[in-house]
Amino acid sequence: MLWKGRRQSDNIEDDRSDSGGGGIGGGSPGQFRIPIGGRAGGGGSIFLVILVVLAGWYFGFDPSTILGGGDGGLLPGGGGQITDDSGGQDSGTAPANDEMKQFVATVLAETEDTWTGIFKSQGLTYEDPKLVLFSGQVRSACGFASAAAGPFYCPGDHKVYLDMTFFQQLDQQFGASGEFARAYVIAHEVGHHVQNLTGIMGKFNQMRQGMSEADSNQLSVRIELQADCFAGVWAHYTGQKGILEQGDFESALNAAKQIGDDTLQKKMQGYVVPESFNHGTSQQRQTWLARGYKSGKLSDCNTMSGAI
Ligand SMILES: [Zn+2]
């Protein structure tokens, strides 16, 4: 990705030296599920998406319900199971990663530009999310979280949380290398922010209350796949700027494959439990990422109804 020299976002909060906000924790299990889902109406506009969502699920949601249910981030939820290896800790690497920080800030800026344009085309205003860099653990409006849970988005404070050591994990443990694999991680979380702004996430959190775990997981998969599709939409516009290099999108596709529920479960426990899937299989994640990328249309990101 030809990112150097491009605009860097000011919306980065570097909390890496905070070492986790004091350790006491807000009590919450740092593990967020992922919410949101989206729905795209026929015309491909966010406005239609909202209309459809409202028509389908509207019954005013209580923002407080969102607070409890942060976003599931990029990885399947099993608290901590995913990472017992290179997890955060290494505070020594923190401030050193300036180039990586610049990369993150640049990708974030690219998402700001793209989503601002898409929202504007629908007469809406995009509100930039913040991206918090942390090391090891962090406190968010969604509770206390450990880097082991992977990057996540908290709808309660409109922030994406990222411990950049996850990128090493992505490369070494998950076998997903490449800058654009990392960009995809960020774009996926920003996709959840878009779902939050458009009301989809709130509806999702509301809908899953009282649901059985299995049903909630199924709904979660739809939300996650939509975030992947939105990441693809972003990649589509990024490609139009001429800053993608050969192999970039493929590295994102590979990342989507490597973090699919089935692939991760096979790798970690040797077998799969489909009822527990909450992010989608490798094939599903690749399919939706590619779908968004191909057309750049939100209307192609309707994961909330029909087969996925
Ligand atoms: Zn997610």
Residues whose N, C-alpha, C, O or C-beta is under 5 A from the ligand:
A	BS01	ZN	I34 G72 G73 L74 E224 A227
